[in-house]
Amino acid sequence: MSDDSPLLDVRGLTTEFAVSRNGEPGVVRAVDGISFHVDRGEVLGLVGESGCGKSVTALSIIRLVQPPGRIAGGSIVFEGRDLTVLDEREMQHVRGARIGFVFQEPMTALNPVFRVGDQIAEALTAHGMASRAEARKRAVDLLTAVRIPDAAARARDYPHQLSGGMRQRALIAAALACSPSLLIADEPTTALDVTIQAEILDLLADMRARLGLALLLITHDLGVVAQLADRVAIMYAGRIVEEGPAKAVLAAPAHPYTRGLLASLPGSAPGARLLAIPGAVPDLAALPAGCAFAPRCGNRMARCEERPPERLEVGPARHARCVLYEAGS
């Protein structure tokens, strides 16, 4: 594998969930044939509303989608290996060791009956990277690295004894314990107040700079993307509808959905009414035949309802799925 190949290259990923509707078996595609890549050392922001498939995408990458969900198609090539064909034993050597994961809610991700330091140390001993004594010392060093004061004392605490911000820092420490090359952070600041959010984002930026990490940052917050991401992929109803350099996409969004997201952000003229995207996110089990965003789109035309739009080039290293960019539009 050449050094200029992507660290993570996802192609045509489809993840389905078996469901029952009106007593009849059916399938919901939570992730519908998406493709994206993450280069070494870069930050990709994966953005969209709740329920669009962002977290399912993250869980698919590390093969933790639970039944009745399953990866139904596509490839997930990481460090030159397709993770979709590895057996569970091989995946255990990737998960945690080569790919770190920071969950959205630390109180559910951390085990409440084990001390924080022991949980971080376990990541090292489970992958055979340190003896038990060395792992405990390394756990304190990691807590110090993520800026937890009096780390030796905090390592002996249980999760409920830490603040929300400290718990999230402890999760980041555990995710970084084995020096992974990719960190997946799923809404890492959602449950935190604004001041702590800023501290966690600053910490992630610092870890990326110091350790050369690549980061897949999953969020619904375009402000977070503007602060951290090199590139951004906008997701809607299980599909990526726009992607490109973060600065370019945020400065001049190509897809009507991206434009709607940016227009709905507060910060315009004082006292101005906030704009909202009309309608609601569609039912993934009953998507329209054409563009999934068409029912909410102010630019829709007849052919939007005929078929899903193709992925089209809309600028340097930029793509969007919208008929506005088709020839003759």
N, C-alpha and C positions, 0 to 999 in steps of 0.2 A: 504494500500500500504506500503510495507516494505521500510526501508530507503536505502536498497541496490539496489532497482529497479531503472532503468534509469529515469532521470527527463523527458526526451523526448524520446519516442520510436516510430520510423516511420517504418511501415511494409507494403511493397508492394505498396507504393504510386504511383499512376498513374494519371497524369494530362494531359488532352487532349484539343485540340483546333479544333473547326469545321472550315474547310477551303473549298474553291472552287477551283478546278483545271480543267482547260479546260471546264468550265461550269458544271462539275460534283462535287457533294458534297463529301467531304472526311474528314478525321480526322488526325491530327498530334499529336503524343504523345511526348510532350515536356519533360515529366518525365515518365519513363517507368519502373514501378514496383520496385522502389528503396527501400532499407531498411537500416537504420542506427539508432544509438542512441547517446544521449548526457547524460552523467552522471552529477550528481550534482557537481558544482564547476569546471568542466573541460572545456577545449577549444577544439572543433572539427573544423578543417579546411576543408571546402568543396571546392575543387579545380577543375578547368577545363577552357578550352578556352571559349571565348564569344560564346553564343548560345548553350551551352551544356545543359542548363536546371537548372543552379544553382539558379538564381533569381526566376524562376518559382517555384522551390522547397521551397524557403523562403516564397514566397507569398502564397503558398498552405498551409504551416504550420499555418499561421495566417488567413487563409480563405479570402484572398483578391485577388484571381484570378478573373479577370474581364471577362465577356462574350466577345467573344464566347468560352472562356476557362472554364473548369470545372474539379473538382476532380472526376475521373471516377472509382477509386478503391483504396483499401488499408485503413490503419488506421493510425491516428496520436495521440498517447496516450501521454498526457502531464499531469503531476501530478496526474496520475491515471485515467484521463478522456479522452475518445476518442473525439477529437475536431471535427471530421468529422460528428458526429451525433448531435452536439449542435445546437440550433437555434441561429439566429443572436443576439438576446438579451443576451443570455448566452455568446456568443463569445465576445461581447463588454466588458464583465467583465474580460475576459482573455487577450484580445488584449490591450496592453498598461499597464495594471495593473500587470499581471503575466508574460507576454512576451513583452519585449521592442524591438523596431526595429529601426535600424539606416540605413537610405537610402543612396544610392550611391552618389546622388547629392543634397546637402543641399539647393541650391537655388530653386529647384523644390519641396522639401519636406517642407520647411518653407513657411508660407503664407506671401507674400510680403507686405500686407497692415496692418499687426498687429505687435506690438512690440514684440521683442524676449522674454522678461520676461513674457508677457501676454500669449504667446503660451505655455511656460513651465508651467505656473500656471494653464492653462486650463486642462492640463493632470491630475492635482490633483483635481480640482473642478469637472471635468466630472465623476471621479470615487468616488466622495464623500469623499475624503481623507483630505480635508482642506476647511476652509472658504475662501472667496475671498482674504481677507487681509492676512490670514496665507499663502495662496498659493503664493502670490506675494513675501512675505518674503522668503519662501522656494525656490522660483525661483532664487533669488539672491544667496542663500546659495549653490544651485546646480551649478550655473555658477562659483562660487568660487571654488567648489569642482573639476570642470573640468578645472581649472587653467586659467580662463579668468580674466585678470587683471581689476581692477576697475569695479567689477561685477555689482554694483548698477547702474552705469552709462550705462553700456552695456545693461542691462536689459531694458532700455528705448529706445534703438536703434531699427531701423528696419533692417531686414536681409541684405539689400543692403549696409548698413553702416558698416557691419562687413567684415573682411577678410575671405577668404575661410576656413582657419584653424579655425577661431573663429566660423564660421557658423557650421562647423562639430562638434566642441565642444558643441555648443548650442543644436544640435540635440542629442548628447549623453546625455546631461543634461536632455532633455525632455524625452528621452527613459528610463532614470533611475529614473525619478521623483517619480514613484509609487513603487519603490523598487522591481522590478521584479526578479524572480529567473532565468530567461533565457533572454539573450540579443542576438538578431540576428543582425549581422552587415554585410550588403551587400556591398562589395567593399568599405569599409569606407575611403580608402586613395587614390582611383584612380585619383580623380581630383586635388590632392594636389601635391605641389613640394616635393622633396625628404626630405628636412629638416623638413617640416611640417608633412609629412608622419611618420617620426620617432617619432615625438612628440605625434601624435595621437595613434600610436601603444604602446608607453610607457604609455600613459594615460589609454588605455584599459587594459593593464597588471596590472596597479595600481588599477583600479576599480575592476578588478577580484579578486585581492589579498585582498583588503580592505573589499569588500562587499560579497565575497563568490559567485560571479556570475558564472553561466555557460554561455559559449559563443559559438554560432555557427557563425564562421567566414567564410564568402563567399568571395573567392578571386581567381584571376588567378596567383597570385604572390607566388611562392614557398619560396621565401625569407621571406615573412610575416609568412608563415606556420612554417618555421624553427624557427622563433623568438618567436612565441606565442603558437602554437598548441601543445596539448598533443597527439592527434590522428589526422589522416588525411583520408579523403575519396576523391578519384580521380574520377571525373565524365567525361563521354564522350558520346555524342549523347543520352542524357537522361538516361543513366545507370551508376551506380557506378561500375567501373572496378577494383579498388583496394582500400583496406582500411587497416589500422593498426596503430600502434604507429608511430608518426611522425618521430622520430629519426631513427627508423628501416627502414621505407619506403624510406626516403630520402637518407639513407646510402646505401641501397641495394634494389632498386625498383624491383618489381617482374613483373609487366605488361609492355609490350613493349611501351605502350603509356606513362606511367610514366617515363620510361627510356628516351623516346624521349623528354619529357618536360624538364627533368634535363639536358640532353645533349645540349639543345638549349639555356641554360642560359649563359650569358657572364661571363668571369672570368677565362677562361683557359689560355693557353700560350699567352703572348702579341703578337698581330698581327695575331693570328690564326683566320681562317674564322669561323664564327658562324655556327653551325649546325642547320638545320631546319627539321621538320617532313615533308616528302614529301606529296603532295596532299593537299586536303582541307577537312574541316569538312563536313560530308555527309548531304544531304537534309533529314531532319527528316520525310518528307512525303514519302520518297522513300529509306528507309534504306535497305541495303542488307539483304538477308535471314539469313546469318550467323553472324559472329562477325562484328559489325559496323566499327571496326578499321582495319579490314583485308585489305582493298584496300591500306592502307598507311603503312602497317606493313612489316618490313623486315624479320620477322620470320614466315610469313603466310605459311600455308600448305593447302592441298585440303580440309580437314575437317573444316577448319576455315570458309569456305563458305557454309557449310551445315546447321548449326544451331547456335543460340547464345550460347556462352560457359556458363557452370555452374559456380556458386560461389564455389570456392575450397579453402581449407585451405592451406596456403603456408608458415606458420610459426606460432610462438606463437602469438595468437590474431591477426593474419594477414590472409587476404583473397584476392583472385584475380579471375577475370573471364577471363581465358585464357586456351586454349587447351594444352599449354606447360606443364601444371601441371596435366593433366589427366593421368590416369594409362596407361602405354604403350607408352607414348610420349618420 
